[in-house]
Amino acid sequence: MMPGRGYEVSGQERLDEIAYRFYGDPGLWRLIARANNIADPLRLQPGQVIWIPAAPGRRQP
């Protein structure tokens, strides 16, 4: 298993918002999408649990 942590999506959160929360960079949303096999980043569901991988060169989220 790769380093990182689980996260439960709430409300109408988007991947770019989640990336900003954990990495400080909304542009890293693709890293989260790839780790979770998310084809459509606009289709997150409240209560969905996703994996937040550690960003390369950064501390674990």
C-alpha positions, 0 to 999 in steps of 0.5 A: 500500500502506498503512503497516504490516508483515507478521507471521507468526501463531504457535501459538494467537495471537488478534487481540487478543493481536497488537493488544496486542503491536503497539499496546498496546491489545487493542481494536484487533484490529478494525483488523487484521481489517479490513486482512486481510479476516478475517471470523472472528478465532478462525480464525487459523492458525499460519504465516498471514501477516497485515498489521499496519497502522499505527494512526491517530495512532501510529507504524508498527509 
